[in-house]
Amino acid sequence: MKEFLIAIDGPAGAGKSTVAKLVAARLKINYLDTGAMYRAVALYLDSKNLSPSDDLSNALDNVEFRYEDGDLYLNGTKVTDQIRSAQAGKLASDFAVNPSVRSRLTDLQRKICRNGQFVVEGRDIGTVVLPHAQVKIFLTASFEERVKRRLKELQEKGVNLTFEEVANLIRLRDEQDSKRSFAPMKPAEDAIIIDTTGKSIEQVVEEICQIVSRRMDCESNRC
Ligand code: DC
């Protein structure tokens, strides 16, 4: 089958991961979480006492990613759980401003997707990584709803933060991700923006699958 790429971008707490995984499962295609790659790399760089403002052009030369049975390994170590902390999210956003980190991960993401069929989730997928993706979705939700969702996720993991603390983390992340000089988070010009506020996960998945199906029909009819 030929290459078919679905980019799902959007801010923290918009529901990207849940929705992207379900869309990939429904369509029986692969799922790539690029945020997980930024998180893993950020933890690695931090463990080497490097900071986002350093020259990191060679810092990732010996970094190797591997996906196995849904788990992410960095240089042979399983990092699936470690990367999910609030601290890893903050570090990922900090290191994501560095052009060497972005360039290395962008190359890798393109290589993984080449000739494949993928739902790819991130911040700059439709604009920079895969500007030729057949379907581009930008998922968003009201600030309050995004904070509530993130708070619930953290509570389920036993992390007790207040609404205000989570709101501050998300505010900072939104600001940093959308204002950085390289590949800032923004909808691609041809992205379909879906506001998930008040919608169920199933509703959003259905909406995206219908967009994909129209696009596939269109591709086969060459419209
Ligand atoms: O989606 P996430 O919360 O796992 O992403 C963590 C951080 O990684 C996010 O705040 C910014 C960065 N990121 C990025 O800059 N570009 C991507 N394509 C994905 C994530």
py3Dmol code that shows the C-alpha trace and the ligand (Angstrom):
import py3Dmol

protein = """\
ATOM      1  CA  MET A   1       0.000   0.000   0.000  1.00  0.00           C
ATOM      2  CA  LYS A   2       1.231   3.499  -0.698  1.00  0.00           C
ATOM      3  CA  GLU A   3       2.226   6.164   1.801  1.00  0.00           C
ATOM      4  CA  PHE A   4      -0.663   7.657   3.759  1.00  0.00           C
ATOM      5  CA  LEU A   5       0.054  10.158   6.527  1.00  0.00           C
ATOM      6  CA  ILE A   6      -2.270  11.784   9.030  1.00  0.00           C
ATOM      7  CA  ALA A   7      -0.784  14.645  11.070  1.00  0.00           C
ATOM      8  CA  ILE A   8      -2.447  15.476  14.382  1.00  0.00           C
ATOM      9  CA  ASP A   9      -1.034  18.592  16.029  1.00  0.00           C
ATOM     10  CA  GLY A  10      -2.229  20.713  18.908  1.00  0.00           C
ATOM     11  CA  PRO A  11      -1.491  22.006  22.409  1.00  0.00           C
ATOM     12  CA  ALA A  12      -1.085  20.012  25.640  1.00  0.00           C
ATOM     13  CA  GLY A  13      -4.335  18.557  26.956  1.00  0.00           C
ATOM     14  CA  ALA A  14      -6.301  18.833  23.692  1.00  0.00           C
ATOM     15  CA  GLY A  15      -6.725  15.046  23.613  1.00  0.00           C
ATOM     16  CA  LYS A  16      -4.185  14.324  20.852  1.00  0.00           C
ATOM     17  CA  SER A  17      -2.701  11.101  22.242  1.00  0.00           C
ATOM     18  CA  THR A  18      -5.966   9.380  23.082  1.00  0.00           C
ATOM     19  CA  VAL A  19      -7.565  10.370  19.788  1.00  0.00           C
ATOM     20  CA  ALA A  20      -4.495   9.668  17.608  1.00  0.00           C
ATOM     21  CA  LYS A  21      -4.063   6.158  19.065  1.00  0.00           C
ATOM     22  CA  LEU A  22      -7.737   5.319  18.516  1.00  0.00           C
ATOM     23  CA  VAL A  23      -7.735   6.678  14.948  1.00  0.00           C
ATOM     24  CA  ALA A  24      -4.636   4.566  14.157  1.00  0.00           C
ATOM     25  CA  ALA A  25      -6.278   1.470  15.673  1.00  0.00           C
ATOM     26  CA  ARG A  26      -9.543   2.055  13.754  1.00  0.00           C
ATOM     27  CA  LEU A  27      -7.678   2.470  10.463  1.00  0.00           C
ATOM     28  CA  LYS A  28      -5.230  -0.346  11.312  1.00  0.00           C
ATOM     29  CA  ILE A  29      -2.220   1.840  10.611  1.00  0.00           C
ATOM     30  CA  ASN A  30       0.833   2.832  12.678  1.00  0.00           C
ATOM     31  CA  TYR A  31       0.928   5.479  15.383  1.00  0.00           C
ATOM     32  CA  LEU A  32       3.928   7.715  16.077  1.00  0.00           C
ATOM     33  CA  ASP A  33       4.080   9.897  19.196  1.00  0.00           C
ATOM     34  CA  THR A  34       6.723  12.544  18.456  1.00  0.00           C
ATOM     35  CA  GLY A  35       6.240  14.163  21.889  1.00  0.00           C
ATOM     36  CA  ALA A  36       7.535  10.909  23.416  1.00  0.00           C
ATOM     37  CA  MET A  37      10.729  11.328  21.365  1.00  0.00           C
ATOM     38  CA  TYR A  38      11.213  14.911  22.611  1.00  0.00           C
ATOM     39  CA  ARG A  39      10.568  13.751  26.172  1.00  0.00           C
ATOM     40  CA  ALA A  40      13.070  10.860  25.957  1.00  0.00           C
ATOM     41  CA  VAL A  41      15.769  13.013  24.376  1.00  0.00           C
ATOM     42  CA  ALA A  42      15.240  15.771  26.961  1.00  0.00           C
ATOM     43  CA  LEU A  43      15.709  13.309  29.838  1.00  0.00           C
ATOM     44  CA  TYR A  44      18.834  11.954  28.151  1.00  0.00           C
ATOM     45  CA  LEU A  45      20.356  15.437  27.611  1.00  0.00           C
ATOM     46  CA  ASP A  46      19.446  16.512  31.139  1.00  0.00           C
ATOM     47  CA  SER A  47      21.118  13.382  32.543  1.00  0.00           C
ATOM     48  CA  LYS A  48      24.307  14.485  30.732  1.00  0.00           C
ATOM     49  CA  ASN A  49      24.021  17.889  32.483  1.00  0.00           C
ATOM     50  CA  LEU A  50      23.406  19.642  29.181  1.00  0.00           C
ATOM     51  CA  SER A  51      21.016  22.562  28.884  1.00  0.00           C
ATOM     52  CA  PRO A  52      18.740  23.789  26.045  1.00  0.00           C
ATOM     53  CA  SER A  53      20.941  26.819  25.345  1.00  0.00           C
ATOM     54  CA  ASP A  54      24.085  24.668  24.808  1.00  0.00           C
ATOM     55  CA  ASP A  55      25.415  23.796  21.373  1.00  0.00           C
ATOM     56  CA  LEU A  56      23.790  20.383  21.004  1.00  0.00           C
ATOM     57  CA  SER A  57      24.833  19.699  17.409  1.00  0.00           C
ATOM     58  CA  ASN A  58      26.741  16.516  18.307  1.00  0.00           C
ATOM     59  CA  ALA A  59      24.984  15.691  21.561  1.00  0.00           C
ATOM     60  CA  LEU A  60      22.531  13.298  19.922  1.00  0.00           C
ATOM     61  CA  ASP A  61      25.007  11.490  17.672  1.00  0.00           C
ATOM     62  CA  ASN A  62      24.910   8.348  19.783  1.00  0.00           C
ATOM     63  CA  VAL A  63      21.205   8.302  20.504  1.00  0.00           C
ATOM     64  CA  GLU A  64      19.198   5.399  19.164  1.00  0.00           C
ATOM     65  CA  PHE A  65      15.434   4.908  19.390  1.00  0.00           C
ATOM     66  CA  ARG A  66      13.654   1.602  19.217  1.00  0.00           C
ATOM     67  CA  TYR A  67       9.934   0.807  19.436  1.00  0.00           C
ATOM     68  CA  GLU A  68       9.043  -2.682  20.587  1.00  0.00           C
ATOM     69  CA  ASP A  69       5.578  -3.937  21.567  1.00  0.00           C
ATOM     70  CA  GLY A  70       4.367  -0.380  22.177  1.00  0.00           C
ATOM     71  CA  ASP A  71       7.367   0.522  24.353  1.00  0.00           C
ATOM     72  CA  LEU A  72       9.995   3.151  23.568  1.00  0.00           C
ATOM     73  CA  TYR A  73      13.657   2.342  24.197  1.00  0.00           C
ATOM     74  CA  LEU A  74      16.428   4.923  24.172  1.00  0.00           C
ATOM     75  CA  ASN A  75      19.889   3.388  23.768  1.00  0.00           C
ATOM     76  CA  GLY A  76      18.458   0.059  24.909  1.00  0.00           C
ATOM     77  CA  THR A  77      16.749   1.388  28.060  1.00  0.00           C
ATOM     78  CA  LYS A  78      12.964   1.295  28.303  1.00  0.00           C
ATOM     79  CA  VAL A  79      11.744   4.856  28.934  1.00  0.00           C
ATOM     80  CA  THR A  80       7.969   4.422  28.392  1.00  0.00           C
ATOM     81  CA  ASP A  81       6.988   5.245  31.996  1.00  0.00           C
ATOM     82  CA  GLN A  82       9.785   7.651  32.875  1.00  0.00           C
ATOM     83  CA  ILE A  83       8.912  10.077  30.071  1.00  0.00           C
ATOM     84  CA  ARG A  84       5.327  10.544  31.302  1.00  0.00           C
ATOM     85  CA  SER A  85       6.156  12.735  34.340  1.00  0.00           C
ATOM     86  CA  ALA A  86       5.224  16.430  34.420  1.00  0.00           C
ATOM     87  CA  GLN A  87       8.953  17.171  34.784  1.00  0.00           C
ATOM     88  CA  ALA A  88       9.752  15.260  31.559  1.00  0.00           C
ATOM     89  CA  GLY A  89       7.057  17.281  29.743  1.00  0.00           C
ATOM     90  CA  LYS A  90       8.559  20.554  30.923  1.00  0.00           C
ATOM     91  CA  LEU A  91      12.106  19.445  29.988  1.00  0.00           C
ATOM     92  CA  ALA A  92      10.864  18.310  26.554  1.00  0.00           C
ATOM     93  CA  SER A  93       9.358  21.719  25.863  1.00  0.00           C
ATOM     94  CA  ASP A  94      12.594  23.407  27.060  1.00  0.00           C
ATOM     95  CA  PHE A  95      14.905  21.294  24.865  1.00  0.00           C
ATOM     96  CA  ALA A  96      12.482  21.502  21.908  1.00  0.00           C
ATOM     97  CA  VAL A  97      13.534  25.125  21.313  1.00  0.00           C
ATOM     98  CA  ASN A  98      17.050  23.977  20.379  1.00  0.00           C
ATOM     99  CA  PRO A  99      17.489  23.838  16.553  1.00  0.00           C
ATOM    100  CA  SER A 100      19.898  20.841  16.643  1.00  0.00           C
ATOM    101  CA  VAL A 101      17.448  18.793  18.697  1.00  0.00           C
ATOM    102  CA  ARG A 102      14.591  19.691  16.323  1.00  0.00           C
ATOM    103  CA  SER A 103      16.585  18.975  13.202  1.00  0.00           C
ATOM    104  CA  ARG A 104      17.739  15.564  14.470  1.00  0.00           C
ATOM    105  CA  LEU A 105      14.260  14.497  15.558  1.00  0.00           C
ATOM    106  CA  THR A 106      12.604  15.861  12.418  1.00  0.00           C
ATOM    107  CA  ASP A 107      14.971  13.773  10.226  1.00  0.00           C
ATOM    108  CA  LEU A 108      14.301  10.694  12.304  1.00  0.00           C
ATOM    109  CA  GLN A 109      10.514  11.167  12.211  1.00  0.00           C
ATOM    110  CA  ARG A 110      10.572  11.581   8.421  1.00  0.00           C
ATOM    111  CA  LYS A 111      12.694   8.446   8.084  1.00  0.00           C
ATOM    112  CA  ILE A 112      10.310   6.406  10.250  1.00  0.00           C
ATOM    113  CA  CYS A 113       7.266   7.528   8.216  1.00  0.00           C
ATOM    114  CA  ARG A 114       8.769   7.228   4.737  1.00  0.00           C
ATOM    115  CA  ASN A 115       6.565   5.036   2.524  1.00  0.00           C
ATOM    116  CA  GLY A 116       4.450   4.047   5.514  1.00  0.00           C
ATOM    117  CA  GLN A 117       0.965   4.583   6.808  1.00  0.00           C
ATOM    118  CA  PHE A 118       0.982   6.547  10.019  1.00  0.00           C
ATOM    119  CA  VAL A 119      -1.001   8.733  12.373  1.00  0.00           C
ATOM    120  CA  VAL A 120       1.668  11.126  13.660  1.00  0.00           C
ATOM    121  CA  GLU A 121       1.044  13.231  16.721  1.00  0.00           C
ATOM    122  CA  GLY A 122       2.979  16.385  17.678  1.00  0.00           C
ATOM    123  CA  ARG A 123       3.225  20.160  17.410  1.00  0.00           C
ATOM    124  CA  ASP A 124       4.884  20.761  14.007  1.00  0.00           C
ATOM    125  CA  ILE A 125       3.911  17.669  12.005  1.00  0.00           C
ATOM    126  CA  GLY A 126       1.593  19.351   9.491  1.00  0.00           C
ATOM    127  CA  THR A 127       3.783  22.455   9.166  1.00  0.00           C
ATOM    128  CA  VAL A 128       7.379  21.140   9.189  1.00  0.00           C
ATOM    129  CA  VAL A 129       7.877  17.395   9.583  1.00  0.00           C
ATOM    130  CA  LEU A 130       5.320  16.123   7.061  1.00  0.00           C
ATOM    131  CA  PRO A 131       3.975  19.135   5.137  1.00  0.00           C
ATOM    132  CA  HIS A 132       2.867  16.677   2.437  1.00  0.00           C
ATOM    133  CA  ALA A 133       0.623  14.676   4.828  1.00  0.00           C
ATOM    134  CA  GLN A 134      -2.692  13.776   3.171  1.00  0.00           C
ATOM    135  CA  VAL A 135      -4.710  14.754   6.250  1.00  0.00           C
ATOM    136  CA  LYS A 136      -3.797  17.505   8.718  1.00  0.00           C
ATOM    137  CA  ILE A 137      -5.772  17.987  11.894  1.00  0.00           C
ATOM    138  CA  PHE A 138      -5.169  20.615  14.573  1.00  0.00           C
ATOM    139  CA  LEU A 139      -6.889  19.579  17.801  1.00  0.00           C
ATOM    140  CA  THR A 140      -7.660  22.202  20.356  1.00  0.00           C
ATOM    141  CA  ALA A 141      -9.931  22.740  23.393  1.00  0.00           C
ATOM    142  CA  SER A 142     -10.674  25.556  25.822  1.00  0.00           C
ATOM    143  CA  PHE A 143      -7.904  26.295  28.313  1.00  0.00           C
ATOM    144  CA  GLU A 144     -10.086  25.226  31.255  1.00  0.00           C
ATOM    145  CA  GLU A 145     -10.966  21.898  29.656  1.00  0.00           C
ATOM    146  CA  ARG A 146      -7.332  21.174  28.812  1.00  0.00           C
ATOM    147  CA  VAL A 147      -6.278  21.857  32.414  1.00  0.00           C
ATOM    148  CA  LYS A 148      -9.089  19.643  33.770  1.00  0.00           C
ATOM    149  CA  ARG A 149      -8.088  16.756  31.469  1.00  0.00           C
ATOM    150  CA  ARG A 150      -4.387  17.011  32.391  1.00  0.00           C
ATOM    151  CA  LEU A 151      -5.265  17.245  36.099  1.00  0.00           C
ATOM    152  CA  LYS A 152      -7.366  14.072  35.834  1.00  0.00           C
ATOM    153  CA  GLU A 153      -4.582  12.232  33.994  1.00  0.00           C
ATOM    154  CA  LEU A 154      -2.036  13.206  36.662  1.00  0.00           C
ATOM    155  CA  GLN A 155      -4.401  12.282  39.509  1.00  0.00           C
ATOM    156  CA  GLU A 156      -4.944   8.853  37.949  1.00  0.00           C
ATOM    157  CA  LYS A 157      -1.171   8.394  38.118  1.00  0.00           C
ATOM    158  CA  GLY A 158      -1.182   9.392  41.791  1.00  0.00           C
ATOM    159  CA  VAL A 159       0.361  12.844  41.194  1.00  0.00           C
ATOM    160  CA  ASN A 160      -1.388  15.441  43.337  1.00  0.00           C
ATOM    161  CA  LEU A 161      -1.215  18.918  41.864  1.00  0.00           C
ATOM    162  CA  THR A 162      -3.823  21.692  42.202  1.00  0.00           C
ATOM    163  CA  PHE A 163      -5.861  23.099  39.302  1.00  0.00           C
ATOM    164  CA  GLU A 164      -3.770  26.303  39.510  1.00  0.00           C
ATOM    165  CA  GLU A 165      -0.458  24.405  39.422  1.00  0.00           C
ATOM    166  CA  VAL A 166      -1.498  22.430  36.334  1.00  0.00           C
ATOM    167  CA  ALA A 167      -2.880  25.627  34.731  1.00  0.00           C
ATOM    168  CA  ASN A 168       0.493  27.298  35.216  1.00  0.00           C
ATOM    169  CA  LEU A 169       2.379  24.337  33.716  1.00  0.00           C
ATOM    170  CA  ILE A 170       0.110  24.291  30.649  1.00  0.00           C
ATOM    171  CA  ARG A 171       0.229  28.091  30.255  1.00  0.00           C
ATOM    172  CA  LEU A 172       4.038  28.013  30.246  1.00  0.00           C
ATOM    173  CA  ARG A 173       4.156  25.097  27.815  1.00  0.00           C
ATOM    174  CA  ASP A 174       1.656  26.737  25.393  1.00  0.00           C
ATOM    175  CA  GLU A 175       3.664  29.923  25.477  1.00  0.00           C
ATOM    176  CA  GLN A 176       7.038  28.242  24.944  1.00  0.00           C
ATOM    177  CA  ASP A 177       5.806  25.825  22.237  1.00  0.00           C
ATOM    178  CA  SER A 178       3.968  28.480  20.218  1.00  0.00           C
ATOM    179  CA  LYS A 179       6.519  31.275  20.504  1.00  0.00           C
ATOM    180  CA  ARG A 180       9.793  29.461  19.768  1.00  0.00           C
ATOM    181  CA  SER A 181      11.705  30.533  16.647  1.00  0.00           C
ATOM    182  CA  PHE A 182      12.043  27.067  15.085  1.00  0.00           C
ATOM    183  CA  ALA A 183       8.936  25.123  14.120  1.00  0.00           C
ATOM    184  CA  PRO A 184       6.525  26.809  16.538  1.00  0.00           C
ATOM    185  CA  MET A 185       3.246  25.055  17.266  1.00  0.00           C
ATOM    186  CA  LYS A 186       0.576  26.385  14.904  1.00  0.00           C
ATOM    187  CA  PRO A 187      -2.034  24.942  12.569  1.00  0.00           C
ATOM    188  CA  ALA A 188      -0.838  24.343   8.993  1.00  0.00           C
ATOM    189  CA  GLU A 189      -2.667  26.561   6.512  1.00  0.00           C
ATOM    190  CA  ASP A 190      -4.492  23.514   5.160  1.00  0.00           C
ATOM    191  CA  ALA A 191      -5.179  21.918   8.558  1.00  0.00           C
ATOM    192  CA  ILE A 192      -8.712  21.195   9.727  1.00  0.00           C
ATOM    193  CA  ILE A 193      -9.152  22.664  13.192  1.00  0.00           C
ATOM    194  CA  ILE A 194     -11.255  20.593  15.570  1.00  0.00           C
ATOM    195  CA  ASP A 195     -12.281  22.073  18.919  1.00  0.00           C
ATOM    196  CA  THR A 196     -12.790  19.095  21.239  1.00  0.00           C
ATOM    197  CA  THR A 197     -14.364  21.115  24.083  1.00  0.00           C
ATOM    198  CA  GLY A 198     -17.513  19.304  25.216  1.00  0.00           C
ATOM    199  CA  LYS A 199     -17.079  16.498  22.675  1.00  0.00           C
ATOM    200  CA  SER A 200     -16.590  12.856  23.609  1.00  0.00           C
ATOM    201  CA  ILE A 201     -13.448  11.012  22.509  1.00  0.00           C
ATOM    202  CA  GLU A 202     -15.595   8.780  20.292  1.00  0.00           C
ATOM    203  CA  GLN A 203     -17.156  11.822  18.579  1.00  0.00           C
ATOM    204  CA  VAL A 204     -13.745  13.283  17.747  1.00  0.00           C
ATOM    205  CA  VAL A 205     -12.393   9.933  16.515  1.00  0.00           C
ATOM    206  CA  GLU A 206     -15.465   9.531  14.304  1.00  0.00           C
ATOM    207  CA  GLU A 207     -15.073  13.064  12.929  1.00  0.00           C
ATOM    208  CA  ILE A 208     -11.423  12.430  12.006  1.00  0.00           C
ATOM    209  CA  CYS A 209     -12.146   9.020  10.470  1.00  0.00           C
ATOM    210  CA  GLN A 210     -14.791  10.641   8.259  1.00  0.00           C
ATOM    211  CA  ILE A 211     -12.314  13.305   7.131  1.00  0.00           C
ATOM    212  CA  VAL A 212      -9.772  10.544   6.368  1.00  0.00           C
ATOM    213  CA  SER A 213     -12.320   8.494   4.482  1.00  0.00           C
ATOM    214  CA  ARG A 214     -13.334  11.493   2.315  1.00  0.00           C
ATOM    215  CA  ARG A 215      -9.670  12.169   1.621  1.00  0.00           C
ATOM    216  CA  MET A 216      -9.021   8.515   0.672  1.00  0.00           C
ATOM    217  CA  ASP A 217     -12.020   8.528  -1.713  1.00  0.00           C
ATOM    218  CA  CYS A 218     -10.724  11.739  -3.174  1.00  0.00           C
ATOM    219  CA  GLU A 219      -7.227  10.253  -3.638  1.00  0.00           C
ATOM    220  CA  SER A 220      -8.556   7.187  -5.435  1.00  0.00           C
ATOM    221  CA  ASN A 221     -10.729   9.386  -7.705  1.00  0.00           C
ATOM    222  CA  ARG A 222      -7.802  11.803  -8.170  1.00  0.00           C
ATOM    223  CA  CYS A 223      -9.909  14.828  -7.225  1.00  0.00           C
TER     224      CYS A 223
END
"""
ligand_1 = """\
20
DC
O 2.943 16.045 23.282
P 3.848 16.045 24.518
O 3.216 16.696 25.717
O 4.333 14.683 24.862
O 5.124 16.936 24.095
C 6.117 17.326 25.017
C 6.855 18.541 24.470
O 7.649 18.152 23.348
C 5.988 19.685 23.972
O 5.632 20.587 25.007
C 6.853 20.343 22.934
C 7.719 19.222 22.402
N 7.274 18.740 21.092
C 7.661 19.471 19.987
O 8.278 20.523 20.131
N 7.363 19.026 18.738
C 6.676 17.894 18.565
N 6.412 17.469 17.317
C 6.234 17.143 19.685
C 6.537 17.608 20.943
"""
view = py3Dmol.view(width=600, height=400)
view.addModel(protein, "pdb")
view.setStyle({"model": 0}, {"cartoon": {"style": "trace"}})
view.addModel(ligand_1, "xyz")
view.setStyle({"model": 1}, {"stick": {}})
view.zoomTo()
view.show()
